[in-house]
Amino acid sequence: MKLRYLLLLLIILSFSSIFIGVKQLSPLDLFRFNEDAVKTLYISRFPRMISIVLAGMSLSICGLIMQQLTRNKFVSPTTAGTMDWARLGIIISILLFSSAGIFVKMLFAFAFSLFGSFLFIKILDRIRFKDAVFIPLVGLMLGGVVSAISTFMAYQYDLIQNVNAWFEGDFSLIMKGRYELLYVSIPLVIIAYLFANKFTVAGMGESFSVNLGLNYKRVINTGLIIVSVISSVVILTVGTLPFLGLIIPNIVSIYRGDHLKNSLPHTAVLGAVFVLLCDILGRIIIYPYEISVGLMVGIIGSGIFLYLLLRRKAYA
């Protein structure tokens, strides 16, 4: 699939996303400068569309980086426990600083997710049986333990309803002033592209990287920092989008190969297209009500994940 076709599909879905919703909005209303329609576009629809595109692009790239660094096609922020560590950091920030602002929560989420990512990498270094499926199972078990701790703390301090509602991937509450934190992911995506060749070399192993004169530790640390910051920003802004960072890089690798710099633009655009499609489906299936995008991504993504598991030998 050529990149220009993906970009064309992204433009079509982005335009459609702006005009789909309970409140009727048409291009003619905008051309006539209908004040109510312009406000709806400016305050709600446009921020929602931008947040979907940014979240889809950035999380897909996070998955691609993690898969490259761990040399495993089934590793992502979801299966490595990065998202679960970020949630734990946010809960602790709420407990310690009840009136904490968004940046304090982001710092806690980033610190915990970075610690969790490093812990996952350290565990991988000590595992001898590095089967393609066994590695993400370790991350899922680690994430399950962290998630259980988060849930216990939320129950203890009567935060469980707020936390569950907050962390469910949902764009319906995105409005002007509540999504701008996602812009942090743009420079990080640019850095990821500049480091793409180094990530590719680092994915071949430490000894190979050192022989080529690459500072292996620095590259690994850079990749984990990018993943941790983006994961923290996305979970604070829109919630969890399960399996996104897992399935999109795998789909792209089937037709583009494993070279990160070549596949990164395709991964970013396809990730945005996938989330846009899931969000539009969630809005029209039970219209005028809405299914959260986290649920839609989870249902469709889990089906694709199972297919990839069953077909992993064919795509190895």
N, C-alpha and C positions, 0 to 999 in steps of 0.2 A: 504493500500500500504506500503510495507516494504521500509526502508530507503536505503537498498542496491540497489534496483531497481531504485530508484530516482537518486542515485549516478552514476549508470551505464548509465542512460539516460543523466545525466549531462556531463559525459565524452564523450559520443557519439556526443552530440550537440556541445560541446566545440571544439572537433576535427573537426567537419563539419564546424563550424563557421570560423576556420582558413583558410580553403581552398575554401570558397565561396566568390566571389568578381569579379569585372570587370577585374582586372589583374589576369591572369591565374597562379595558384600556385598548385603544386602537391607534394605529399610526395617524389616522385623520385627526384625532383629538390633539395630538402633539403638533401637527401641522397648523391646526387652527389656534394653537397656543391656549388651549383650554387650561385654565389655572389649576383646577383640581387634578387633571390628568398629569400635568407637568410636575406637580408636587408629589403625586404617587410614584412617578418615574424617578424623581430625584431622591426622595426619601426612602423608598422601599425597593422598587423593582431593580433599578440599576445597581445599588449596593448588593442586593442579593445575587445578581448575576455575576458581578465582579468577585464576590466572596466564593462562589461556587468554582469559578475558573481558577482562582488562586489556590484554593484548598486542594482541588483535584490535581493541579500541576505539581504543587510542592510535595504533597504526600506520595505521589507516584515516583517522583525523583528520589525521595527518601528511601523508598523501597528498593529502587535501582542501586543506590549507593550501598545500602546494607547487603544486598545480594552480591555485589561486586567484592566488597571487603571480606565477607565471610565465605565466599565461593560456594554459596548455597542458594538455589533458586526458590526455596520456600521460607526464606528469612525476610522479615519486614518489621516495621515498628509495631505491628499487631502481634506477630508470632514471636518477636524477641522480647516482649514485655515492656517496650519503651513507653507505650501509651499508658499502661497500668502504673508505672513509676511516676509518670507525669500527673496522673490523677491523685496518687498518694501525696505528691508534693503540694497540689492545690488544696487538698483537704487539710493538711498540716498548716498551710499558710492561713486558712480560714480560722482554724482553731487557735493559732498563736496571735494572729492579728485580725480580729473580727471585722474591722473596718478597712482592711487592706485593699489597696487599689489594684487595678489590672496588672500593673508592672511588677508589683510585689508578688502577686500570684504567679506571674510568668517566670520570675527569677527562681521561685521555689520549684515550679514545674520543670524548668530547665535543669536545675541542679540535681533533682531526683532522677529525671530521665537520663541525664548524662551519666550519673552513677550507675543506673541500671544497665545502660548500654555497655559501659566498661566492664561491669560484672558479667554480662552475657558473653562478651569477647573473652574474658579471662576463663570462664567456664569452658568455652569452646577449645581454648588452648590445651586444656587438661583432658579433653575427651579424645579417646583413641578411636572409638567406633563412630566415625563421622559419616553415617548414612544420611542420604538427602532428606529423609523424613524424620529421622531421629533427632537431628539438630533443632528444627523448629518445635518439636515436642518438648524439648528441654526448655526452650523459651516460653512456650505456652504454660508449662507447669510452674515455672518461675513467676510468670505474669499472674497465674491463678493464685499463687500464694500472696503476692503483693495486693491483688484485687480483694482477696479475702480480708487482709489487714485493713484496707481502705473501707470496706463495707462495715467491718466491726467498729471502727472508729466513728463512722457516720451514724451507725445505730446508737452508739454510746452517747453521742451528743446531739441526737435528734436532727441529723442533717440528711438522712437517707433519701427523703422525698425530693429535697432540693437538688441533691447530688445526682440522683438518677435522671431527673428532668434535664439538668444542666448538661450532663455528659452524653446524652443521646444526640447523635448527629442530627441537627435540625437547622434549616435555613429560614424557617418561617418567621423567626424573631429578628432576623438580620435587618437592620435599618441604618441610616446615616448616623455615624458616631459610634457604631458598635462593631464595625468590621475592619476599621483602618489598621488595626494591629497586624493584619495579614500582609500588609505591604512590606513588613520586615522580611518576608520570605523571598521577595524579589532579588535583593542583593545576594542572598544566600544561594539562590538558584544560579545566579551569574558566577559566583565563586565555584559552585559545583561544576559548572561547564568548563571553567578555566583549569580546574584540577582533574578534569575527566581522564586525561591520559595517565596521570599519576595514580588515580584510583584503579585504572585498568591494570597497571603494572603491579600495584600493591596486592591486587586480587590474585596474582600468580604465586604469592607466598613471600615470606620475609627474606629467606636466603636469596631468592631470585631478585628481589627488589634491591637488596643491599649490593649484590654483584653489579647491578646496573647503576649504582651510585645514588639510589633513591633513599631519602630519609623515611624509612618505613613507619616508624612510630609517629612522626609528625603528620604523615598523610592519613594514617588511621585516626589520629586524634581530630584532625580537621573534618574528616567525614562524620565522625560521631557527634561532633559539636554541631555541624549543620543539621544532622538528623534530629538531635535533641531540641534545638531551638525551633525548628519548623514544627515538630510534633507538639511542643508546648503551645506555640502560637495557635495552631489549628484547633487543639482541644479546648483552649480557652475561648476561642471565637465561635466555633461551630459545633464542637463536640467530636465524638469518635466516628470515623468512617472505616469500618472494619474491612479487611482484605484488599483495600484499594492499592496499597503499596506492595501487595503480594502479586495480584493477578495482572496488573497493567504491564510491569516490566517483563513478565513471562510471555505475555501476548506479543509484545514488541520484539522480544528476543527470537521468537519463532520465525519472523520474517525479516528482521534486521541484524540478527547475530548478537554477540556479547560485547562488542566494542562500545564502551560507555559513551564516548563522544559522538559516535554515529547514531546511537539509539536514544540519547538523552532528549533531543527535540521531539521525536516521535512519542516518547514516554510522557513528556509533559503535556502535549496536545491531546493524546488519547486519554490521559487521566482526566483532563478537563471535560472532554466530550462524554466520557462515561458518567461522571458525576452529574453533568447537565442532563443527560438522558434519564438517569435515575430520579433526579429531582422533578423533571417534567412528568414522568410516569406517576410519581407519588402525588402530584397535584391533580391529575386527571382521572385516575382509576376510581376514586370514590368522591369525585367532585360533587358538591363544593367543599367537602372535607379534604384533609390532606394526610398522607402517610409520610412519616419522617424519612428523610433521605438516608439516615443511618440504617433504618430497617430495610429500605430498598437496596442499598449497596450491600448490606449483609446477606440478604436473600440471593440476589443475583451473583454476588461475589463468592459466596460459599459454594454455589453450584459450579461456577467456573473453577474454583479451587479443587473441588472433588474431581472434576474432569482432568485437570492438570496432574493431580496425583495418580490417577489411573493411567494417564498417557505419558508419565514422566520418562519412561524408557525410550519412547518414540522421539521425545524432544530433548533428550540428554545430549 
